[in-house]
Amino acid sequence: MLRPILVFLLPVLFWNLAHAQKRLPIETGQKSAFFSSGLPEEEWYQFGESNEVLDSLMAEIILLSGLTDVPQILVIQSNVENVSAVIFEGRRYLLWSLDFWEQADPTMRLAALARELGHHLYEHSLLPELRAIEDREADRFMGYVLRRMNVPPVEMQEALSPSGFMKGQNYDRMAVILGGYKEADAQFRLDALPFDEDPAWLEFQKAAFPFPPPQCYQALELPANYFPGHKTLGELSLRIKKALQEAQYPFRYLSVPDGFAVVTQIEQYEPDGKPLKNAAQRWVELPVGATFSLSLDYLKSLVFPRKAYLRVFVFIVSKQAYASAEQRIGKEEAKAWMQRGINRLPQSVQSRPSAGYNVDFLVYEFEVPEVNHKPGQKCPCLLDAGSHFRQSGLERLFRP
């Protein structure tokens, strides 16, 4: 059984704005929709009605997530097709349609809210280039919530199949959703045990970073004064999290012996170590293309083909000393670290005292030449770890 919903806490969790109809000045670049008919995007408007059932369902979903640090979300009734998660100018919105709410059955309503709210609870970027990772996480979270709310898989499939939700994905969406069901089943079993257990621990153990780390990295040990007054691993992880978020690096957590690792999305950067000037290409893994005009840059590219300089950052938080492993890694393996990572540390890890732990910053570099697009690990690295740390902007964010 779920804990009773404390109505007076709802405003702390999210804002449900109730105003007269007016146009919403929101652009649609960073958005997700539960499903879309493919019709051209309309201007979005805000209407004046809130909904107590919707508010209560959202509060239950947040309780099920186990999060204590919930981002602020503005909940607005709008003219979207169903339910949409949107980010605009750094603010998170959840837009919902009254027509959808009145026509959909209870399972469809719950699924839509869980999935789109999940995008915000996982602090997704909603950028198109990260959709492959973020949609899977939102789908799995939706399956988890449906199971925790005692929705049978058959009922879920019957509700979702006619909607168009299952279409247009390049992965087995139902398998991902059912993975969320399995996670919830494990939670139910752990809840029944007569001792306190962290249900996220098994997922954390499965999301392992190779240890000792594969060779051909550059490393930098971060000084203790970058983490002033931090007494637990949770406080250390929050310091790393805030710096990566401010520098706009998507990241995930992986387990290492007696600690954890934080890995970033593979990123294209300038040869001097700064983030790519062409921000739209920052998360693209191929060289930035030239125009077809006979410009000087284009003619140069014929003689001196361009390269994409790619990197992955890894923060290792552990008491254990280590050397590099003998094996190297390829770009796809480094990319997979992010894909199999989890979005938050188990509480049992966060609560550990941080005394005796070191924080190391590792960098793996790859090059993708324009001529054949075959990536290769750069070994030795083009830049040292300190240059990457400084030029990426992270040093400024950690410096006390």
C-alpha positions in Angstrom: 0.0 0.0 0.0 1.1 3.5 -0.8 1.6 6.0 2.0 -1.2 8.5 2.3 -0.7 11.6 0.3 -0.2 14.7 2.4 -2.0 17.4 0.4 -0.3 20.3 2.2 3.0 19.1 0.8 2.0 19.2 -2.8 3.0 22.9 -3.5 6.5 21.9 -2.3 6.7 19.2 -4.9 5.5 21.2 -7.9 3.6 24.2 -9.0 0.2 23.7 -10.7 -0.4 27.1 -12.2 -4.0 28.2 -12.5 -4.5 31.3 -14.5 -6.8 32.5 -17.3 -6.1 31.5 -20.8 -3.0 33.0 -22.3 -0.3 32.1 -24.8 2.7 30.2 -23.3 6.0 31.8 -24.5 7.7 28.4 -24.7 9.7 27.1 -27.6 9.6 23.4 -28.4 13.3 22.4 -28.8 13.6 20.5 -25.5 10.5 18.5 -25.1 9.0 15.0 -24.9 5.4 13.9 -25.6 3.7 10.8 -24.4 2.9 10.1 -28.0 2.4 12.3 -31.1 0.1 12.2 -34.1 2.8 13.9 -36.2 0.7 17.0 -36.8 2.4 20.3 -37.0 3.2 21.9 -33.7 0.7 24.5 -32.6 1.2 27.5 -30.3 0.8 26.5 -26.7 -1.7 28.1 -24.4 -2.2 28.0 -20.7 -5.7 27.4 -19.2 -7.1 28.1 -15.8 -8.1 24.7 -14.5 -6.1 22.4 -12.2 -7.1 18.9 -11.3 -6.9 17.3 -7.9 -6.7 13.7 -9.2 -3.8 14.6 -11.4 -2.1 16.4 -8.5 -2.5 13.4 -6.2 -1.2 11.0 -8.8 1.9 13.1 -9.4 2.5 13.2 -5.7 2.3 9.4 -5.5 4.6 9.0 -8.4 7.2 11.3 -6.7 6.9 9.2 -3.5 7.4 6.0 -5.4 10.6 7.5 -7.0 12.2 7.7 -3.6 13.7 11.1 -4.4 14.2 13.6 -1.7 15.7 16.3 -3.9 12.9 16.9 -6.5 13.4 19.6 -9.2 10.8 22.3 -9.3 8.2 21.5 -12.0 5.6 23.9 -13.3 2.4 21.9 -14.1 0.1 23.7 -16.6 -3.1 22.7 -18.3 -2.4 23.4 -22.0 -3.5 22.5 -25.6 -0.9 19.7 -26.0 -2.1 16.4 -27.4 -1.7 14.5 -24.1 1.1 15.1 -21.6 4.5 16.7 -22.4 7.7 17.3 -20.5 9.3 20.6 -21.6 12.4 22.5 -20.6 12.7 26.2 -21.6 15.2 28.7 -20.4 16.3 26.3 -17.6 12.8 25.8 -16.2 11.0 22.5 -16.2 7.3 22.3 -17.3 4.8 19.5 -17.4 2.0 20.4 -19.8 -1.2 18.3 -19.8 -4.4 18.3 -21.9 -7.9 18.3 -20.4 -9.3 16.6 -23.5 -6.8 13.7 -23.1 -7.4 13.5 -19.3 -11.2 13.2 -19.8 -11.0 10.7 -22.7 -8.1 8.4 -21.6 -8.7 5.5 -19.2 -7.0 5.5 -15.8 -4.1 3.3 -16.9 -3.4 5.6 -19.8 -3.5 8.6 -17.6 -1.1 7.1 -15.0 1.3 5.9 -17.8 1.4 9.3 -19.4 2.1 11.1 -16.1 4.7 8.6 -14.9 6.6 8.7 -18.2 6.7 12.5 -18.7 7.2 13.2 -15.0 10.0 10.6 -15.0 11.9 12.7 -17.6 12.0 15.6 -15.0 12.7 13.4 -12.0 15.7 11.9 -13.8 16.7 15.4 -14.7 16.8 14.6 -18.4 18.0 17.2 -20.9 15.3 16.4 -23.5 17.8 17.2 -26.2 17.2 15.3 -29.4 20.7 13.9 -29.5 20.2 12.3 -26.1 16.7 10.9 -26.8 18.0 7.3 -27.2 19.1 7.2 -23.6 16.5 9.3 -22.0 13.4 7.7 -23.6 14.5 4.3 -22.4 14.9 5.5 -18.8 11.5 7.2 -18.9 9.8 4.1 -20.3 11.5 1.9 -17.6 10.4 4.3 -14.9 6.8 4.2 -16.3 6.8 0.4 -16.1 8.1 0.6 -12.5 5.4 3.0 -11.5 2.6 1.0 -13.2 3.7 -2.2 -11.4 4.0 -0.4 -8.0 0.4 0.9 -8.6 -0.7 -2.7 -9.2 -1.5 -2.3 -12.9 -1.2 -5.8 -14.5 1.1 -6.1 -17.6 -1.9 -7.3 -19.8 -3.9 -4.2 -18.8 -1.0 -1.9 -19.5 -0.5 -3.4 -23.0 -4.2 -3.2 -23.8 -4.3 0.4 -22.8 -1.2 1.5 -24.6 -1.3 -0.5 -27.8 -4.1 1.4 -29.6 -2.7 4.8 -28.7 0.3 5.1 -31.1 2.6 5.1 -28.0 4.3 1.9 -29.1 5.2 3.2 -32.6 8.2 5.0 -33.9 10.9 3.7 -31.6 14.2 2.0 -32.7 14.2 -0.2 -29.6 11.9 -2.8 -28.1 9.8 -0.4 -26.0 7.7 -3.2 -24.4 10.8 -5.0 -23.2 12.1 -1.8 -21.6 8.7 -1.2 -19.9 8.6 -4.7 -18.6 12.1 -4.2 -17.3 10.6 -1.6 -15.1 8.0 -4.1 -13.9 10.8 -6.5 -12.9 12.5 -3.8 -11.0 9.3 -3.1 -9.1 8.8 -6.8 -8.4 12.2 -6.9 -6.8 11.2 -3.9 -4.7 8.1 -5.7 -3.5 10.2 -8.7 -2.4 12.7 -6.4 -0.6 9.8 -4.6 1.1 8.7 -7.9 2.5 12.0 -8.7 4.1 12.2 -8.2 7.9 15.3 -6.0 7.6 16.1 -2.7 5.9 17.6 -3.1 2.4 18.3 -0.6 -0.3 16.4 -1.8 -3.5 18.7 0.2 -5.7 21.8 -1.7 -4.6 21.4 -4.6 -7.1 21.0 -2.3 -10.0 24.0 -0.4 -8.9 26.1 -3.5 -8.7 25.1 -4.5 -12.2 26.1 -1.1 -13.5 29.8 -1.7 -13.0 32.6 0.4 -14.3 35.7 -1.7 -15.5 38.2 -1.8 -12.6 41.1 -1.2 -12.7 40.3 1.3 -15.5 41.2 0.4 -19.1 44.6 1.9 -20.1 45.4 5.1 -22.1 43.7 7.6 -19.9 45.0 10.8 -18.4 44.3 11.2 -14.6 44.2 14.0 -12.1 43.5 13.6 -8.4 41.2 16.4 -7.2 42.4 18.2 -4.0 40.4 17.9 -0.8 39.7 21.6 -0.7 37.4 21.1 -3.7 35.1 19.3 -1.3 35.0 21.4 1.9 33.1 20.0 4.8 31.8 17.0 2.8 31.3 14.2 5.3 29.4 11.5 3.2 29.7 10.0 -0.3 26.3 11.5 -1.0 27.7 15.0 -0.4 30.7 14.2 -2.7 28.4 13.0 -5.4 26.2 16.1 -5.1 29.3 18.3 -5.6 30.2 16.5 -8.7 26.6 16.4 -9.9 26.1 20.2 -9.6 29.4 21.0 -11.4 28.5 18.7 -14.3 25.0 20.0 -14.6 26.3 23.6 -14.6 28.8 22.7 -17.4 25.9 20.9 -19.2 27.4 17.4 -19.1 24.9 14.5 -19.1 26.2 11.8 -16.7 25.4 8.6 -15.0 26.7 6.6 -12.0 28.5 3.2 -12.1 29.8 1.1 -9.3 33.5 0.5 -8.6 35.0 -1.5 -5.7 34.4 0.4 -2.4 32.9 3.4 -4.2 31.4 4.7 -7.4 32.2 6.3 -10.7 30.5 9.2 -12.6 30.8 9.0 -16.4 29.8 11.7 -18.9 28.2 11.5 -22.3 30.8 11.2 -25.1 31.5 14.7 -26.2 33.2 16.4 -29.2 35.6 19.2 -28.2 38.0 21.7 -29.7 41.7 20.6 -30.1 42.6 23.0 -27.2 40.2 21.2 -24.8 37.4 23.7 -24.8 33.8 22.6 -25.5 33.0 22.7 -29.3 32.2 26.2 -30.6 29.4 24.8 -32.7 27.2 23.8 -29.7 24.7 22.0 -32.0 27.5 19.5 -32.8 28.8 19.0 -29.3 27.2 15.6 -28.9 27.7 14.5 -32.5 30.4 11.8 -32.9 31.5 12.8 -36.4 33.6 15.7 -37.7 31.7 18.9 -38.2 30.6 19.1 -41.8 31.5 21.9 -44.2 29.2 23.7 -46.6 29.5 22.8 -50.3 30.5 26.3 -51.3 34.1 26.8 -52.6 35.1 28.5 -49.3 38.7 28.5 -48.0 37.7 26.2 -45.2 36.2 23.7 -47.7 39.3 23.7 -49.9 41.5 23.2 -46.8 39.4 20.2 -45.8 40.2 18.5 -49.1 44.0 18.7 -48.3 43.8 18.5 -44.5 40.7 16.3 -43.7 38.9 17.3 -40.5 38.8 15.2 -37.4 36.3 14.9 -34.6 38.1 15.0 -31.2 35.9 13.0 -28.7 36.3 12.5 -24.9 34.7 10.9 -22.0 35.2 12.1 -18.4 35.2 9.6 -15.5 35.2 10.6 -11.8 36.3 7.7 -9.6 35.5 8.0 -5.9 37.1 5.1 -4.0 39.5 4.2 -1.2 41.3 1.7 -3.4 44.6 2.4 -5.1 44.7 1.1 -8.7 46.8 1.0 -11.9 45.5 0.9 -15.4 44.4 -2.4 -16.8 46.1 -4.0 -19.8 43.3 -3.7 -22.2 42.2 -0.7 -24.2 38.7 0.3 -25.0 36.9 1.4 -28.2 34.6 4.4 -28.5 31.5 2.2 -28.5 32.5 0.6 -25.2 33.1 4.0 -23.6 29.8 5.2 -25.0 28.1 2.2 -23.4 29.2 3.2 -19.9 26.7 6.1 -20.0 24.0 3.9 -21.4 24.2 1.3 -18.7 24.7 3.7 -15.8 22.0 4.6 -13.3 20.6 8.0 -12.6 21.3 8.2 -8.8 23.3 6.5 -6.2 21.7 4.0 -3.8 21.0 5.5 -0.4 23.2 2.9 1.2 26.2 4.3 -0.8 25.3 8.0 -0.2 25.2 7.5 3.5 28.8 6.2 3.8 31.3 8.4 5.5 33.7 10.0 2.9 36.8 9.9 5.2 39.7 8.2 3.4 38.1 8.4 -0.1 39.9 10.0 -3.1 38.3 11.6 -6.1 40.2 11.1 -9.4 39.3 12.7 -12.7 40.1 10.5 -15.7 39.9 11.4 -19.4 39.6 9.0 -22.4 40.2 10.6 -25.9 39.2 9.3 -29.3 39.6 10.7 -32.8 37.3 10.2 -35.8 38.8 11.1 -39.1 36.7 12.6 -41.8 38.1 10.2 -44.5 36.7 7.0 -43.1 34.7 7.8 -39.9 36.5 5.0 -38.0 37.1 6.0 -34.4 40.4 5.2 -32.7 41.5 5.8 -29.1 44.1 8.5 -28.8 47.0 7.0 -26.9 48.9 8.8 -25.6 46.2 11.5 -25.1 46.4 14.8 -27.0 46.0 16.8 -23.7 46.7 16.0 -20.1 43.8 15.7 -17.6 44.5 19.1 -16.0 44.1 20.8 -19.4 40.8 19.0 -20.0 39.6 19.9 -16.5 40.5 23.5 -16.9 39.4 24.1 -20.5 36.1 22.3 -20.1 35.1 24.8 -17.4 35.0 22.2 -14.6 38.0 23.5 -12.7 36.2 26.9 -12.2 33.1 25.2 -10.9 35.0 23.0 -8.4 37.5 25.7 -7.2 36.5 26.9 -3.7 
